[in-house]
Amino acid sequence: MHLRSLLSDLHPEVVARYYGCGTPLPPALDGATVLDLGCGRGRDCYMLSRLVGESGRVIGIDMTEEQLAIAKEHCDWHAERYGYASSNVEFKQGYMEDLAAAGVADNSVDLVVSNCVINLSPDKRQVLSEILRVLKPGGEIYFSDVYADRRIPQALKMEPVLLGECLAGALYWEDFRRIMQELGCPDVRIVKENSIALEDEEVEAKIGMVKFRSVTIRVFKMPLEDRCEDFGQLATYKGSIAEHPHAFDLDDHHHFETGKPLRVCGNTYDMLALSRYVEHFELSGD
């Protein structure tokens, strides 16, 4: 289902004042339980509601009462719009650093998404640790956020204008990669990325020495090697994901054309074999 179609079915009040930096909506979600961190008015939650289907579940977490109040108002409206007997979306007030306090149990979620929110947290390692706690084995992290090509100087981290632009809290990419490795996820995949131009003169004057980019990443909760190793394994995409009949991109360097075997490393093989994507691939080798 295309983004334009999903957006056209949203209540106008949900779509208003959207602050994301991407669209973290991976495919093959039918029946999944999805957690959206920093859900705001629920835009992505309601699109995910459509993607997971009536048997799936979406949980939105946000710390802002005003935003959640608007999100909650439209649960029944979207359920009726989608033809569901009842809403499959639940909104909770809480902090992404402490998902347990919001009632999100260990190993209970298939997918965690976030849209330009984790950079706002003062304790990003704790957020990422909590994400991995609530994910089921084989579950997926798929989020978009802003990253920097160096560490942000401490003196600039509380600059109001930079905070407002979601730049002051941007994590240095290599620090993000190291944190994920320390938490047991050594293979972070980039799905897509775009450079961020600093168009405001005040922002450019303060932090123009740092290069920023918006990155959509994919990480799986599973045991993987710390580097890609070639064991002669093959993966053939079946073309069975409805929105991707001709090809599927796992990341920015694994493009699977339908019916065409592709030699993959051991980590890529496991990402497909041990996740919800397994039913969409023919895999050979061990």
Secondary structure, DSSP 4 states (H G I P E B T S, - for coil): --HHHHHHTS-HHHHSS---SS----S--TT-EEEEET-TTSHHHHHHHHHH-TT-EEEEEES-HHHHHHHHHTHHHHHHHHT-SS--EEEEE--TT-TTTTT--TT-EEEEEEES-GGG-S-HHHHHHHHHHHEEEEEEEEEEEEEESSPPPGGGTT-HHHHHTT-TTPEEHHHHHHHHHHTT----EEEEEEEE----HHHHHHHTTS-EEEEEEEEESS---SS-----EEEEE-S-STT-SSEEEEETTEEEEBT--EEE-HHHHHHHHTSGGGGGEEEE--
